[in-house]
Amino acid sequence: MGLIRKFKLSLSLLALAGCEVPLMIAADANDAEVSGAFDITFPAAMLIRAGEEEEFLTGNMIGYLNGNADIDVTGPTYGNCLGSFKKSNETMQMSCENGFSFTKLIGNSTMKMSGVYAESGVLNGVAYSSAYGWGKKANKAALRAALGG
């Protein structure tokens, strides 16, 4: 291997290693952890209001370098809820064991270490609103604020 090629390879590896430390610091500041070479695991929470009932679900979100994310939250009534965000079509979908599900076009979004997404609609004739939070925003106070109190 030529000297120039070795030098370029060394610089590339050094640059990649240098990116890891700031990423780990940012993840830690948002209650997350770097869980793989191309993903970060965040705490996640979802607050669902349907009719007079409210349920708080907790779990994790795995965010990937390409902008996609996989969601896994659980609560006593809704059971295990699995979802995803696909950067390519800017769509979030969620499906729970009790039958609650939605697919929503979110639009152009930017990747963030913490955030909240609120959604509302009607399912089986019952109006609902839900807020999903990750990172530092994966708590009842942030989710209630996103739903208007």
PyMOL commands that set and color helices and strands:
alter all, ss='L'
color gray80, all
select helices_A, chain A and resi 3-29+135-137+140-146
alter helices_A, ss='H'
color red, helices_A
select strands_A, chain A and resi 33-34+39-50+53-64+69-75+79-86+91-96+101-105+115-123+126-134
alter strands_A, ss='S'
color yellow, strands_A
deselect
rebuild
show_as cartoon
